[in-house]
Amino acid sequence: MKMFFVVYAEASDESVSAAFKEAGYKSYTKIHGATGEGQESEPKLDTHFWPGRNNTLMLAVPDEEIQKLIGLVRRLRAEQPRAGLRAFTFPLEECV
């Protein structure tokens, strides 16, 4: 299993969430209001100087789903270049 971790601009939440649901991914954990700085987008620090925040999605998926998810994120990045979408995977082991 893998954890598929996506970070994106909070302003894009509705369309990003809808795209994942339309692709059949209905089980996830979302964190609202994350702040940070990345290499490909403006900082989102929820301050007057650097307004905005990010959201994150975490999806626990079988290894064979990763390529489908990467394709989805690539499509979203092309459609919404200012959303600052980034995706990461890491190994996941369920312990309970």
N, C-alpha and C positions, 0 to 999 in steps of 0.2 A: 504494500500500500504506500501511497504517497500523500503528502499534504500539498495541495495546490493553493498558493497564497497570492492574492491579487491586491494591489494597492491602486487607488484611482481617486480623482478629485471628487469631493463630496457633491459638487454641482452636477455630476454625471450619474449619480446614484440610481435614479429611476431607470434610465436606459440601460445601464450596465446590469442591474439586477434583473430587468426584464429579459435581456439577452441570455443570461444564464438559465433562467427559468424556462424560456422558450426552447433552449437546447436540451432540456430535460433534467437540469440540475436544480433540485428543489431542497436538498439537504445541505446546509451550510451554516457557518457562524459568521456573523458580520460585526465588525467593530466600527462604530461611528466616531467621527471627530478626531481621528489620528492626525498628528502633526509631524512634519519632517521636511527634509531637503533631499532632492534627488539630482541626478545628472542631466535629465532630459526635460525638466519642468521647473517652473518657478517654485521657490520654497512656499510651503503652506504651513504657516506657523500660528495662525489665528491671532495675529497682532495687527495693529494699524498699518505698520510698514509692510508686513507680509501677510495679507489677509488670506482667508481660505483654510480649509481643512481637507483631509483625506478620509476615505472609508477603506476598510479592508474586508475581503471575503476570504474565508478559509474553507476548503472543501476536502474532505477525506475521500480519496478515490482509489480504485484499483490502478495498478501501473499502466494497464492497457488504455485507460481513459486519458492519460496525460496528453498525447498528441492531439486528440480532439479538442481538449481545453486550450492548448497552445494555439490551435487554429482559430478558435473562437476569440481569444485575446488579440491575435494578429488582425482579425477582421475588425474588431472594435477599435483597435489603435488606428487603423486606416480610416475608419468612419468618424472617429472622434480624436483627432490628433492633440487637442488641448486638454484632454482628460488626464494625461499623465499616467496612463495605464502601464503598470509593470507587473510581471508575474514571476513567481519563483516556485520551485518544488523542493521538498526535502523528504527524506525517508520518514515513514510513520509506522509505529507499532502500537497496536491497541493493547493496553495492559489490564483492563478490567472489563 
